């Protein structure tokens, strides 16, 4: 967890396995973190196993956050997660950026 007085947020690092076999525990992690602060940053750098269920969960979290005025920002997409995004139909970086709010270069 990181705390910054000017920007309250909760930082969550996804586990290596975000496949359908582990998605319930990933959902529980996101749900718990979502309830803690106004802003949630999800670090995706450790994801080694991902499938369409992880994409659906991340999309749902981003849309839920948007609807509630509570930003959900994804950081550091692993290559495995990027490959899964492309296989799921997100053909370009622009398309990924459109659906998954990302923090890039410290911004």
C-alpha positions as CSV (number, residue, x, y, z in Angstrom):
1,X,0.0,0.0,0.0
2,X,1.2,3.5,-0.7
3,X,-0.1,6.5,0.9
4,X,0.1,10.1,-0.4
5,X,-1.7,12.9,1.5
6,X,-2.4,14.8,-1.7
7,X,-3.8,11.8,-3.7
8,X,-5.4,9.1,-1.6
9,X,-5.1,5.8,-3.4
10,X,-4.6,2.1,-2.8
11,X,-2.1,0.2,-4.8
12,X,-2.6,-3.4,-5.6
13,X,-0.3,-5.8,-7.4
14,X,-2.0,-8.6,-9.2
15,X,-0.7,-12.1,-8.6
16,X,1.2,-14.1,-11.2
17,X,-1.9,-16.3,-11.9
18,X,-4.9,-14.3,-13.2
19,X,-6.3,-17.2,-15.2
20,X,-9.8,-18.6,-14.7
21,X,-8.4,-21.1,-12.1
22,X,-7.4,-18.2,-9.8
23,X,-9.9,-15.5,-10.8
24,X,-12.0,-15.7,-7.7
25,X,-9.1,-14.8,-5.5
26,X,-8.1,-12.0,-7.9
27,X,-11.7,-10.7,-7.8
28,X,-11.6,-10.8,-3.9
29,X,-8.3,-8.8,-3.9
30,X,-9.7,-6.1,-6.2
31,X,-13.0,-5.9,-4.4
32,X,-11.2,-5.4,-1.0
33,X,-8.8,-2.8,-2.4
34,X,-11.7,-1.0,-4.1
35,X,-13.4,-0.4,-0.8
36,X,-10.3,1.2,0.8
37,X,-9.7,4.5,-1.0
38,X,-11.1,6.8,-3.7
39,X,-8.5,5.9,-6.2
40,X,-7.2,2.4,-7.0
41,X,-4.0,1.6,-8.9
42,X,-3.6,-2.0,-10.1
43,X,-0.1,-3.0,-10.9
44,X,-0.2,-5.7,-13.6
45,X,3.6,-6.3,-13.9
46,X,3.6,-9.7,-12.2
47,X,0.9,-11.3,-14.3
48,X,2.3,-14.5,-15.9
49,X,-1.0,-16.3,-16.6
50,X,-4.0,-14.4,-18.0
51,X,-7.0,-15.3,-20.1
52,X,-10.3,-13.6,-21.1
53,X,-11.6,-13.8,-17.5
54,X,-8.9,-11.5,-16.2
55,X,-9.6,-9.1,-19.1
56,X,-13.3,-9.1,-18.2
57,X,-12.5,-8.5,-14.5
58,X,-10.2,-5.6,-15.3
59,X,-12.7,-4.1,-17.7
60,X,-15.5,-4.4,-15.1
61,X,-13.3,-2.8,-12.4
62,X,-12.4,0.1,-14.6
63,X,-16.1,0.7,-15.6
64,X,-17.3,0.3,-12.1
65,X,-14.8,2.8,-10.9
66,X,-15.7,5.2,-13.6
67,X,-19.4,4.9,-12.9
68,X,-18.7,5.6,-9.2
69,X,-16.3,8.5,-9.8
70,X,-13.5,6.4,-8.3
71,X,-10.7,6.1,-10.8
72,X,-9.1,2.7,-11.4
73,X,-5.8,3.0,-13.1
74,X,-3.7,0.1,-14.4
75,X,0.0,0.2,-14.3
76,X,2.9,-1.8,-15.8
77,X,1.1,-4.3,-18.1
78,X,3.2,-7.5,-18.2
79,X,3.9,-9.0,-21.7
80,X,1.7,-11.9,-20.9
81,X,-1.2,-9.6,-20.1
82,X,-0.6,-7.6,-23.3
83,X,-0.6,-10.8,-25.4
84,X,-3.9,-11.8,-23.8
85,X,-5.4,-8.4,-24.6
86,X,-4.4,-8.8,-28.2
87,X,-5.8,-12.3,-28.4
88,X,-9.0,-11.0,-26.9
89,X,-9.4,-8.4,-29.7
90,X,-7.6,-5.3,-28.4
91,X,-5.6,-4.9,-31.6
92,X,-3.7,-1.7,-30.8
93,X,-2.3,0.3,-27.9
94,X,-4.8,3.0,-28.6
95,X,-7.6,0.5,-28.2
96,X,-6.1,-0.8,-25.0
97,X,-5.7,2.8,-23.7
98,X,-9.4,3.5,-24.6
99,X,-10.7,0.7,-22.4
100,X,-8.1,0.4,-19.7
101,X,-7.0,3.7,-18.0
102,X,-3.3,3.4,-17.5
103,X,-0.6,5.3,-15.6
104,X,2.4,5.8,-17.7
105,X,5.8,7.3,-16.9
106,X,4.8,8.3,-13.4
107,X,1.8,10.2,-14.6
